[in-house]
Amino acid sequence: MEDKSVKDLTEYVPYSKEARSFMAPTKYTVFIRTFIPWQLVKFIYYNLKMLRVLLKGHGRFMDT
């Protein structure tokens, strides 16, 4: 008699209907991902964060 777990591993076909094992996003997650004002806030936040990092890195060499 063959071990069932070994058999399942050898017959695994990725991207098949049986292989779907992802979590579906909640309604709140879908809303946040598609809500344009929130995306703009995140865009501004991350751009300011990058700008701060760049200014810190470039400002160090301007004194010499």
A tleap script that builds the chain and sets N, CA, C and O, in Angstrom:
source leaprc.protein.ff14SB
mol = sequence {
  NMET GLU ASP LYS SER VAL LYS ASP LEU THR
  GLU TYR VAL PRO TYR SER LYS GLU ALA ARG
  SER PHE MET ALA PRO THR LYS TYR THR VAL
  PHE ILE ARG THR PHE ILE PRO TRP GLN LEU
  VAL LYS PHE ILE TYR TYR ASN LEU LYS MET
  LEU ARG VAL LEU LEU LYS GLY HIE GLY ARG
  PHE MET ASP CTHR
}
set mol.1.N position { 0.838 -1.178 0.000 }
set mol.1.CA position { 0.000 0.000 0.000 }
set mol.1.C position { 0.884 1.243 0.000 }
set mol.1.O position { 1.806 1.350 0.808 }
set mol.2.N position { 0.613 2.153 -0.878 }
set mol.2.CA position { 1.439 3.355 -1.032 }
set mol.2.C position { 0.986 4.442 -0.054 }
set mol.2.O position { -0.203 4.597 0.224 }
set mol.3.N position { 1.972 5.192 0.460 }
set mol.3.CA position { 1.674 6.290 1.370 }
set mol.3.C position { 0.936 7.389 0.595 }
set mol.3.O position { 1.405 7.825 -0.456 }
set mol.4.N position { -0.206 7.835 1.106 }
set mol.4.CA position { -1.029 8.804 0.390 }
set mol.4.C position { -0.321 10.153 0.226 }
set mol.4.O position { -0.462 10.788 -0.820 }
set mol.5.N position { 0.439 10.609 1.237 }
set mol.5.CA position { 1.093 11.912 1.136 }
set mol.5.C position { 2.151 11.915 0.025 }
set mol.5.O position { 2.304 12.919 -0.670 }
set mol.6.N position { 2.870 10.823 -0.149 }
set mol.6.CA position { 3.866 10.730 -1.219 }
set mol.6.C position { 3.159 10.733 -2.571 }
set mol.6.O position { 3.627 11.367 -3.516 }
set mol.7.N position { 2.046 10.036 -2.666 }
set mol.7.CA position { 1.289 9.986 -3.912 }
set mol.7.C position { 0.769 11.381 -4.276 }
set mol.7.O position { 0.826 11.777 -5.440 }
set mol.8.N position { 0.270 12.118 -3.299 }
set mol.8.CA position { -0.233 13.472 -3.553 }
set mol.8.C position { 0.874 14.394 -4.036 }
set mol.8.O position { 0.641 15.242 -4.898 }
set mol.9.N position { 2.064 14.242 -3.496 }
set mol.9.CA position { 3.165 15.108 -3.901 }
set mol.9.C position { 3.634 14.814 -5.319 }
set mol.9.O position { 4.019 15.726 -6.050 }
set mol.10.N position { 3.602 13.567 -5.700 }
set mol.10.CA position { 4.070 13.225 -7.039 }
set mol.10.C position { 3.050 13.604 -8.109 }
set mol.10.O position { 3.424 13.788 -9.268 }
set mol.11.N position { 1.776 13.724 -7.752 }
set mol.11.CA position { 0.738 14.056 -8.719 }
set mol.11.C position { 0.342 15.527 -8.673 }
set mol.11.O position { -0.640 15.914 -9.306 }
set mol.12.N position { 1.068 16.342 -7.952 }
set mol.12.CA position { 0.736 17.754 -7.821 }
set mol.12.C position { 1.002 18.479 -9.130 }
set mol.12.O position { 2.107 18.414 -9.669 }
set mol.13.N position { -0.011 19.170 -9.642 }
set mol.13.CA position { 0.107 19.942 -10.873 }
set mol.13.C position { -0.134 21.403 -10.511 }
set mol.13.O position { -1.253 21.775 -10.157 }
set mol.14.N position { 0.907 22.238 -10.596 }
set mol.14.CA position { 0.712 23.637 -10.221 }
set mol.14.C position { -0.280 24.332 -11.150 }
set mol.14.O position { -0.397 23.990 -12.326 }
set mol.15.N position { -0.983 25.302 -10.604 }
set mol.15.CA position { -1.968 26.115 -11.317 }
set mol.15.C position { -3.164 25.318 -11.809 }
set mol.15.O position { -3.913 25.792 -12.663 }
set mol.16.N position { -3.353 24.127 -11.289 }
set mol.16.CA position { -4.560 23.395 -11.636 }
set mol.16.C position { -5.665 23.787 -10.655 }
set mol.16.O position { -5.404 24.417 -9.631 }
set mol.17.N position { -6.875 23.414 -10.974 }
set mol.17.CA position { -8.006 23.782 -10.123 }
set mol.17.C position { -7.868 23.164 -8.727 }
set mol.17.O position { -8.265 23.778 -7.737 }
set mol.18.N position { -7.322 21.984 -8.647 }
set mol.18.CA position { -7.164 21.299 -7.365 }
set mol.18.C position { -6.036 21.906 -6.533 }
set mol.18.O position { -6.010 21.733 -5.314 }
set mol.19.N position { -5.113 22.608 -7.166 }
set mol.19.CA position { -3.939 23.128 -6.472 }
set mol.19.C position { -4.177 24.518 -5.882 }
set mol.19.O position { -3.251 25.099 -5.315 }
set mol.20.N position { -5.353 25.053 -5.992 }
set mol.20.CA position { -5.623 26.385 -5.456 }
set mol.20.C position { -5.583 26.342 -3.935 }
set mol.20.O position { -6.391 25.671 -3.294 }
set mol.21.N position { -4.636 27.064 -3.376 }
set mol.21.CA position { -4.514 27.064 -1.924 }
set mol.21.C position { -4.197 28.465 -1.407 }
set mol.21.O position { -3.484 28.602 -0.412 }
set mol.22.N position { -4.709 29.503 -2.060 }
set mol.22.CA position { -4.456 30.857 -1.611 }
set mol.22.C position { -5.656 31.366 -0.816 }
set mol.22.O position { -6.768 30.852 -0.936 }
set mol.23.N position { -5.405 32.376 -0.013 }
set mol.23.CA position { -6.483 32.983 0.749 }
set mol.23.C position { -7.141 34.066 -0.090 }
set mol.23.O position { -6.448 34.875 -0.709 }
set mol.24.N position { -8.427 34.093 -0.120 }
set mol.24.CA position { -9.155 35.153 -0.819 }
set mol.24.C position { -9.119 36.410 0.054 }
set mol.24.O position { -9.287 36.311 1.270 }
set mol.25.N position { -8.904 37.588 -0.538 }
set mol.25.CA position { -8.870 38.809 0.256 }
set mol.25.C position { -10.254 39.144 0.803 }
set mol.25.O position { -11.275 38.826 0.194 }
set mol.26.N position { -10.263 39.790 1.960 }
set mol.26.CA position { -11.528 40.200 2.556 }
set mol.26.C position { -12.090 41.395 1.796 }
set mol.26.O position { -11.405 41.983 0.960 }
set mol.27.N position { -13.325 41.747 2.085 }
set mol.27.CA position { -13.947 42.895 1.428 }
set mol.27.C position { -13.199 44.179 1.765 }
set mol.27.O position { -13.045 45.055 0.914 }
set mol.28.N position { -12.734 44.288 3.016 }
set mol.28.CA position { -11.990 45.474 3.432 }
set mol.28.C position { -10.673 45.579 2.663 }
set mol.28.O position { -10.292 46.669 2.236 }
set mol.29.N position { -9.989 44.472 2.488 }
set mol.29.CA position { -8.716 44.466 1.761 }
set mol.29.C position { -8.927 44.894 0.313 }
set mol.29.O position { -8.156 45.693 -0.218 }
set mol.30.N position { -9.956 44.370 -0.321 }
set mol.30.CA position { -10.245 44.752 -1.698 }
set mol.30.C position { -10.582 46.247 -1.762 }
set mol.30.O position { -10.140 46.943 -2.677 }
set mol.31.N position { -11.354 46.734 -0.804 }
set mol.31.CA position { -11.715 48.150 -0.776 }
set mol.31.C position { -10.484 49.033 -0.648 }
set mol.31.O position { -10.345 50.009 -1.384 }
set mol.32.N position { -9.588 48.701 0.280 }
set mol.32.CA position { -8.381 49.504 0.502 }
set mol.32.C position { -7.476 49.472 -0.727 }
set mol.32.O position { -6.876 50.490 -1.072 }
set mol.33.N position { -7.370 48.345 -1.382 }
set mol.33.CA position { -6.503 48.234 -2.563 }
set mol.33.C position { -7.045 49.007 -3.759 }
set mol.33.O position { -6.280 49.386 -4.646 }
set mol.34.N position { -8.352 49.245 -3.797 }
set mol.34.CA position { -8.945 49.927 -4.944 }
set mol.34.C position { -9.411 51.338 -4.625 }
set mol.34.O position { -9.950 52.006 -5.507 }
set mol.35.N position { -9.226 51.816 -3.408 }
set mol.35.CA position { -9.676 53.137 -2.985 }
set mol.35.C position { -8.614 54.165 -3.374 }
set mol.35.O position { -7.545 54.214 -2.767 }
set mol.36.N position { -8.910 54.993 -4.394 }
set mol.36.CA position { -7.938 55.914 -4.984 }
set mol.36.C position { -7.363 56.910 -3.971 }
set mol.36.O position { -6.147 57.103 -3.955 }
set mol.37.N position { -8.185 57.557 -3.118 }
set mol.37.CA position { -7.592 58.493 -2.151 }
set mol.37.C position { -6.556 57.829 -1.235 }
set mol.37.O position { -5.535 58.441 -0.920 }
set mol.38.N position { -6.801 56.607 -0.811 }
set mol.38.CA position { -5.828 55.924 0.047 }
set mol.38.C position { -4.547 55.625 -0.727 }
set mol.38.O position { -3.452 55.718 -0.172 }
set mol.39.N position { -4.674 55.267 -2.003 }
set mol.39.CA position { -3.486 55.015 -2.818 }
set mol.39.C position { -2.666 56.285 -2.988 }
set mol.39.O position { -1.436 56.232 -2.997 }
set mol.40.N position { -3.335 57.428 -3.125 }
set mol.40.CA position { -2.618 58.699 -3.230 }
set mol.40.C position { -1.877 59.032 -1.935 }
set mol.40.O position { -0.744 59.513 -1.968 }
set mol.41.N position { -2.521 58.773 -0.798 }
set mol.41.CA position { -1.865 59.013 0.493 }
set mol.41.C position { -0.626 58.145 0.624 }
set mol.41.O position { 0.432 58.629 1.026 }
set mol.42.N position { -0.746 56.868 0.288 }
set mol.42.CA position { 0.413 55.970 0.363 }
set mol.42.C position { 1.503 56.392 -0.610 }
set mol.42.O position { 2.685 56.331 -0.273 }
set mol.43.N position { 1.125 56.822 -1.816 }
set mol.43.CA position { 2.080 57.273 -2.818 }
set mol.43.C position { 2.879 58.466 -2.296 }
set mol.43.O position { 4.105 58.495 -2.405 }
set mol.44.N position { 2.187 59.438 -1.734 }
set mol.44.CA position { 2.861 60.625 -1.177 }
set mol.44.C position { 3.760 60.231 -0.011 }
set mol.44.O position { 4.890 60.708 0.089 }
set mol.45.N position { 3.266 59.363 0.872 }
set mol.45.CA position { 4.047 58.937 2.039 }
set mol.45.C position { 5.354 58.263 1.604 }
set mol.45.O position { 6.426 58.606 2.102 }
set mol.46.N position { 5.263 57.310 0.681 }
set mol.46.CA position { 6.468 56.586 0.273 }
set mol.46.C position { 7.429 57.474 -0.520 }
set mol.46.O position { 8.644 57.300 -0.425 }
set mol.47.N position { 6.907 58.415 -1.295 }
set mol.47.CA position { 7.785 59.326 -2.013 }
set mol.47.C position { 8.523 60.252 -1.051 }
set mol.47.O position { 9.708 60.523 -1.244 }
set mol.48.N position { 7.841 60.740 -0.023 }
set mol.48.CA position { 8.513 61.577 0.979 }
set mol.48.C position { 9.562 60.775 1.741 }
set mol.48.O position { 10.632 61.288 2.069 }
set mol.49.N position { 9.249 59.525 2.014 }
set mol.49.CA position { 10.196 58.660 2.707 }
set mol.49.C position { 11.458 58.443 1.858 }
set mol.49.O position { 12.574 58.507 2.375 }
set mol.50.N position { 11.277 58.185 0.556 }
set mol.50.CA position { 12.428 58.016 -0.338 }
set mol.50.C position { 13.227 59.311 -0.457 }
set mol.50.O position { 14.458 59.292 -0.467 }
set mol.51.N position { 12.523 60.424 -0.545 }
set mol.51.CA position { 13.192 61.709 -0.661 }
set mol.51.C position { 14.050 61.978 0.572 }
set mol.51.O position { 15.169 62.477 0.453 }
set mol.52.N position { 13.534 61.652 1.746 }
set mol.52.CA position { 14.291 61.839 2.984 }
set mol.52.C position { 15.556 60.985 2.982 }
set mol.52.O position { 16.623 61.456 3.374 }
set mol.53.N position { 15.441 59.741 2.547 }
set mol.53.CA position { 16.605 58.848 2.487 }
set mol.53.C position { 17.634 59.390 1.503 }
set mol.53.O position { 18.830 59.399 1.793 }
set mol.54.N position { 17.170 59.843 0.337 }
set mol.54.CA position { 18.097 60.381 -0.666 }
set mol.54.C position { 18.791 61.641 -0.160 }
set mol.54.O position { 19.996 61.805 -0.350 }
set mol.55.N position { 18.045 62.523 0.477 }
set mol.55.CA position { 18.642 63.760 0.974 }
set mol.55.C position { 19.656 63.489 2.079 }
set mol.55.O position { 20.685 64.161 2.150 }
set mol.56.N position { 19.383 62.522 2.934 }
set mol.56.CA position { 20.352 62.152 3.975 }
set mol.56.C position { 21.622 61.602 3.342 }
set mol.56.O position { 22.722 61.929 3.786 }
set mol.57.N position { 21.490 60.785 2.331 }
set mol.57.CA position { 22.639 60.161 1.692 }
set mol.57.C position { 23.478 61.166 0.909 }
set mol.57.O position { 24.707 61.096 0.938 }
set mol.58.N position { 22.841 62.089 0.218 }
set mol.58.CA position { 23.560 63.039 -0.598 }
set mol.58.C position { 24.081 64.220 0.220 }
set mol.58.O position { 25.083 64.828 -0.159 }
set mol.59.N position { 23.445 64.549 1.302 }
set mol.59.CA position { 23.865 65.683 2.122 }
set mol.59.C position { 25.169 65.438 2.844 }
set mol.59.O position { 25.855 66.387 3.225 }
set mol.60.N position { 25.518 64.196 3.038 }
set mol.60.CA position { 26.732 63.845 3.771 }
set mol.60.C position { 27.983 64.283 3.033 }
set mol.60.O position { 28.967 64.678 3.659 }
set mol.61.N position { 27.956 64.216 1.702 }
set mol.61.CA position { 29.160 64.521 0.916 }
set mol.61.C position { 29.243 65.975 0.487 }
set mol.61.O position { 30.238 66.374 -0.119 }
set mol.62.N position { 28.242 66.770 0.779 }
set mol.62.CA position { 28.239 68.155 0.329 }
set mol.62.C position { 29.100 69.054 1.219 }
set mol.62.O position { 29.423 70.174 0.824 }
set mol.63.N position { 29.478 68.585 2.412 }
set mol.63.CA position { 30.285 69.399 3.335 }
set mol.63.C position { 31.756 69.441 2.907 }
set mol.63.O position { 32.460 70.385 3.266 }
set mol.64.N position { 32.234 68.465 2.165 }
set mol.64.CA position { 33.646 68.407 1.811 }
set mol.64.C position { 33.997 69.200 0.603 }
set mol.64.O position { 35.160 69.231 0.202 }
savepdb mol mol.pdb
quit
